[in-house]
Amino acid sequence: MRMIERWFPCAEVSEASGSGWGSGAAEKRLFTWFAARPLAQAKAAVLTSLLPWPEDEAEQARLQDLVRRAMSARDGANAEVTAELARWYPAGARMLDPFAGRGMIPMEAGRYGVEAHGIDNSPVAVLAGSLLTDYPVRDWSEEPDLPWQSSLLSTDKLLDAADAVLAEIGRRYEADMAPYYEAIGGVAPLGYLWAVTLPCQECHRRFPLTGSLVLRRPNLRKNDLGQSYDIHVDSSAGTFRAIVHDGEPTGSPTLQAPLKAGKAVRGKAAICSFCGHVHPKDLHTRLAAEGQGRDALLVVAEPHDRWGRAFRAPTESELAQVVAASQALLGEPAFAAGLPARPHERIPENNGATIRPQLYGAVSYGDLCNDRQTLGLIRLSRIIRELGGELASLGASYDYKRALLGYAGAVLVRKLRYSSRGSWLRNTPGAGLIAGVFVNEGSLGFSYDFFETGLGDGPGTWPSFTADTLSVLRTQRTSRKGRPVRIARGTARALPFRPGSMSAVVTDPPYDSMVYYTDSSDFFYVWLKRALPPDVFPEFDFTADPRGLQERIEELLVKEHGIAPGEHRTREHYDNGIATAFRQARELVAPDGVVTVVFGHGEPEVWHRLLGAIAKAGLVLTGSWPAKTEAGGQQGKANIVTTLTMSCRPAPEGRPIGRANLVEVEVRREVQSRIPLWDAAGLAPTDQRMASAGPAMEAVGRYAQVLNHLGEPVDPSHYLVVARKAVSDATSMPIESLPLDTFDNRTRFALSWVRLYRRSVAPKSEARWEAMTTDLTMDELKGVLSEADKGVRFAPSHDWKGTVSGSSSVIDVAMAMAKAWAGGLDEVAQVVAAAGRDEEDAYLWATLSYLASLLPEADPDAVAWSSLVRARRGIGNVARGVVSAQREADEAKARQGSLFDIEMVGETS
C-alpha cells in the first residue's frame, strides 16, 4: 500500500500553495502558461504516491514526519527523501505524467533522483517543461565558449551562456528598433498609450475609444496630484489630440456605461468626441469587427524619479516614427516559403470567447498587435532565428542550441503577453505599469485603449524579462538537482512505455472545459515557429493543422465556448479520451503501483463523468485528499478553490456483483472509519466531505457492478452523495439536543452551511455538493444563499422575499422574523402566527439560537435572532393574541355569511 492511500499532508499543501516556495510562483515566471500545479501539491502527490504505508504505526509516523519536513521548503529534507526512495526502489523509481504541461509534477520527482517522464500534446508546453525540468539539471561543461560576454561571471556554464545570448539578442533588437522609438534626452520612454479609432456614424469623423482618462491616480501621502488627459478636438480639421495635465480628468472618456433607471448597465457605449453621437456597444463592436478600427498614439509614459512614471503628449517626431514603423513593416521579408513575416495563421472560427480580439476585427494572429509592435516582434524573432546559425558555427551541440534558443523563446513568449492590444495601462499607485493580455488566465483579452511597451529596461521590455528568466534558471541550477526530466511531445492516449514499467503515474489532466490550452497558446506558437530555427526545433516547423496552428486532434478538453464548424472537442471526445488515458496509465504502473490524479472542478456533473472515466479505465479509487490550491484564480465560471489528489489502483479481477442497499451501508461504514484519521490530520468538515470520495469509490470498486432492487445498474457517482451524507451525519452536532437530520431539508442545509462558513464567501461548487447532500436543487436554495464575489454566502434576512405559512420551512420563518424585527414585536408575532408556530416550537427557537451563536456579534441578523430568543415568551403571547383576533374575525365573517344566507332564503320563499 502507498502512503497516499491512507495519508496526505492536506494542511501543509493548503498552507504552502498560497505563497512562497510552495506556490511555484518563481518557476511559473520562466514561461507563460495557463495552469500549473502549486509546487507544494506536486511535491506531496509525488512523495505520497511513491512512499509506502507500512503496517507498523511507528514507521507510518516516521514517514509522515519525513514528508512534513520535505514540505517545509523547496529542497526540504531532500537528501533524506532521496535515500528513503532508494531504499524502497533499489533498481530506481520511475514516474510518468502524461499531461505534463510545464512539468511541475515530474520536476518534483526528478529532484529526488526519480527517473521522471512527461508527455504533452502541445509543442509550446513541451518547450516550457524542458526549460524548467530538463536543461537546468544537465552538465554543460563540455560545450564551447561563446563570443558574447556575460555580465554574471557566475562560473555556471549554462547560466553565463544564457545571459550572454539573451543580452546579445537584446542589444541587436534595440539597435534594430531604435529608429522607431525616440529617446528624448537619452531617456527611453516606458511605453505608449494608444486607442483604437472608429468613424462616427453621424459626423463621419474618427474618434478614439477610451475607457479611462486617468494616467496616474493621486497619491496624497506623497503629495502626488496624479495625471490625466483629455481629448481636444479640432472640428474644422477633423483631428483630435490628447492634452496631459495634473490632477483628475476635466472631461469624460468616450466609452461610457449607459444608464437605465439610474443604474449603469453592461456594455459601454462609444460617444463621438466631435458631435456627441452615441454608438451602442453592438454598433461599435460591429464597426470594429468590420475592420474599420485604426490605431492612434495618444500619450507617452516616461520614467520619473519621484512618481515612478510621468506622462506627456507625443512629439511630432514620435508620431512620424509610428508612420515609419508601418512603412517598414510592409517591406519585411518572409521567414521562409509559406511563412510570411506577419503571422497569417487564422484564428479558429467562433473563438471570440478565448481570443477576444476576434470580436473586434482580428482575423489572424498577426492582427493582434499594432504595426510597431508587430515590426518589433518580427525583428526580434529574426534575431533569435539567425543566432541559431551562429551557435551552430561555434560548435554548440544540438541540445545546447535547443536550451539557449529555448530560453530566448521563453523571453519572447513573456514579452508577447505585454505586446498586443490586450495589454493596458495600470493607473493605481504602487501597481505595475502594464497589465498582461492573459489577465483572465486562459482568455486573451482586448482593449480599445491599450499600452505598448518601449525600448530600454522598463516593465514589459526584453531586459526586464531576461532578468526574470535568469533568476529562475539560477534557482533551478542551485537547487538540489536530482536528475533531468524527459519531456516529450505525444498523446496520453498512446504512451510509449512498456507495461508495468512505472512505479507510479501522477498527473493533473485538463479540467473538462476550464482552460483551452491550445487555443490560448497558439498566440505563442505562431511567433515561436518564426523565431526558433527549424533545424533545431523541427516540432515548430511542421503541423498537420490546416490553419498552420498547433494540432488539436489529440487534445483532451471540452470546447464549450466558441464552437467552430467541425469542432471535435466534445464531452464524448473528452470522456472517452480521458478514460483511454487512464487505461494506458493503469497498464503502465507496476503491480504495486498507483495512478494518482489531481483534479478540481465546480460542477458535480463533471466529477461524475470523471469518476465514470476512472471506472471505465478499469481503475478503482483508493484515496482522495482535498487541498486549497486555487484561491486567487480567475476561473470564475468554475469557481473552485479546492482540488482533490486521488489515488487509484487497477480493479481486481473477478469482482462480484453488489446490491445497492448493502453497498450503501458499506460506503457509510468505510467513510466513517476514516473520520478519526481525518480528524487526526486536521481536516475540517468541508475537507472531510471532499475526502469522502476516496473511501466511497474504494468500497464501490470492490464490485464489478452495483444493481438496485430492480436489477438495474446504479451509477457509481451516486455514492459520492452517500459518502458526503455519511460525513455530515458523523460530524453533525445536535442543535439544542435536536438531531440535525430531524430538521426539514432546507433548514438542515442552512444550519450546516452556517456552521461551516458563517458569513464568509464559499465556492459555488460547495453549495452544489451540499445541496445534493440535503436532496435539494440550487434553485431551492434561493433565499438561503446569495451571490457574492467569486462564490456564494449565507443570505442576509433583508434580502429575503416571500411570505410564510404553515408549510414554510423553519429557516424561512427565521428569516422573516429577523426581517420583521425592525418593525417591533407585533410584526414578528404576525410572522410567527402566520407560520402556525409558538414559543413552544423547539425547532424554530433552536434554529434562531444556533444561527445567532455562529454569526459575528455585530451581524444584524445575529442581533435580531438573539433579541428574539430573549423575547420568546412575549412574542408567543402576542402571537396567540394575533391568532385569537384572527379567529374571532374569521368567526364573525362566517356568522355574517350565514345571516346573509338566511336572508336570501327568506326572500326566495
Buried (B, 14 or more C-beta within 10 A) or exposed (E): BBBBBBBBBBBBBBBBBBEBBBBBEBBBBBBBBBBBBBBBBBBBBBBBBBBBBEEEEEEBEEBBEBBBEBBEEBBBBBEEBBEBBBEEBEEEBBBBBBBBBBBBBBBBBBBBBBBBBBBBBBBBBBBBBBBBBBBBBBEBEEBEEBEBEBEBEBEBBBBBBBBBBBBBBBBBBBEBBEEBBBEEEEEBBBBBBBBBBBBBBEBEBBBBBBBBBBBBBBBEEEEBBBBBBBBEBEEEEEEBBBEBBEEEBEBEBBBBBBEEEEEEEEEBBBBBBBBEBBBEBEBBBBBBBEEBBEBBBBBBBBBBEEBBBBBBBBEEEBBEBBEBBBEBBEEBEEBEEEBBBBBBBBBBBBBBBBBBBBBBBBEBBBBBBBBBBBBBBBBBBBBBBEBBEBBBEBEBBEBBBBBBBBBBBBBBBBBBBBBBBBBBBBBEBEEEBBBBBBBBBBBBBBBBBBBBBBBBBBBBBBBBBBBBBBEBBBBBBEBBBBBBBBBBBBBBBEBEBEEEBBBBBBBBBBBBBBBBBBBBBBBBBBBBBBBBBBEBBEBBBEBEBEBBBBBBEBBBBBBBBBBBEEBEBBBEBBBBBBBBBBBBBBBBBBEEBBBBBBBBBBBBEBBBBBBBBBBBBBBBBBBBBBBBBBEEBEBEEBBBBBBBBBBBBBBEEEEEEBBBEEBBEBBBEBBBEBBEBBEEBEBBBBBBBBBBBBBBBBBBBBBEEBBEEEEEEBEBBBBBBBBBBBBBBBBBEEBEEBEBEEBBBBBBBBBBBBBBBBBEBBBBBBBBBBBBBBEBEEEBBBBBBBEBEBBBBBBBBEEBEEEBEEEBBBBBBBBBBBBBBEEEBEBBBBBBBBBBBBBEBEBBBBBBBBBBEBBEEEBBBBBBBBBBBEBBEBBBBBBBEBBEEEEEEEEEEEEEEEEEEEEEEEEEE
